[in-house]
């Protein structure tokens, strides 16, 4: 199937050809025709599936055909982070190059004056992050009461970053009976509630998670005790100085702790996750891209949309709970045919996760020898624990016995005095005897 067969207009098709697009991805094939008909879309897809083009192309085409003379906000695209907002804005600029439409992007962490000027000049398509959008709406610089197409991107990540309340506030200002496209990698209950509120008989598009890894990426795993992962990482960082290393952790707290642990070992790193502000994430990403820090530590959701050119190394400090996340993690390296290296640290507790990953990618990951920091088997710990408990129990019994003995030795003060008197009498007799003898 080609882009022409999807019903895309000539100006956009020409741009796609110039950009090197040949065949549409699965999500583009299933989304674009339905979106062009004005249907609501529920897209379950990961980053990298081509979903930006899937919603940008039909939005541009529909608005271009309406030929509205005055530039007012006709479409709102809501996205969780500054990085994603900028990427989506660039996509709209590229795909709509030959169309008479104006796009703008607004996000927090920067002065709003430049963004306000853009809005006042007139905008057809607005890409925004929730916080900055609400700020400018409250200041009456943004009016979304007349939009015709609403796109909510990375909905589950919005939830993870604590934007769910902001989304509900924004939804109140959006007109009813408009076209809505919602995209999410997962479908938590809170997002299901938004789907029920916003979408009307949507076309559901499910893209099967990627299960294959790129051949140019070398994959290895170390079996290591979880308390010694930091030591193994330090060795790797010292061996690869002045190289960019992207490190994945399972939790926000874990990424912050790892950043502090690396700092204690003179390794500079920054962490990005849902609790960090957009400005803090952007600063960390810029420092990493400019080689001003040694490592960037990220959680799975916070790493979506990050595109780092020529990244050589990815470290899975913690194995992901979802096997699909492993594929997306290591996919940050080995891009455009270049080689990459992905190393995973697997503790005893993570062995089931490793098995799930190998089952998904249908190959065994090569194990690297680790003599210094071997993995401790949980069963070994169990054998030692009873011995420790017995020792403690014996000591406790000894202490109790000693206390009981002391209690028995205690004498009543009255008896103690009588005892002294009894002992004194024989002494007096002895003295008398000695006198008589003399």
Secondary structure, 3 states (H helix, E strand, C coil): CCCHHHCCCHHHHHHHHHCCCCCCCHHHHHHHHHHHCCCCEEEECCCCCCHHHHHHHHHHHHHHHHCCCCCCCCEEEECCCHHHHHHHHHHHHHHCCCCCCCEEEECCCCCCHHHHHHHHHCCCEEEECHHHHHHHHHCCCCCCCCCCEEEECCHHHHHHCCCHHHHHHHHCCCCCCCEEEEEECCCCHHHHHHHHHHCCCCEEEECCCCCCCCCCEEEEEEECCHHHHHHHHHHHHHHCCCCCEEEECCCHHHHHHHHHHHHHCCCCEEEECCCCCHHHHHHHHHHHHCCCCCEEEECCCCCCCCCCCCCCEEEECCCCCCHHHHHHHHCCCCHHHCCEEEEEEECHHHHHHHHHHHHHHCCCCEEECCCCCCCCCHHHHHHHHHHHHHHHHHHHHHHHHHHHHHHHHCCCHHHHHHHHHHHHHHHHHHHHHHHHHC
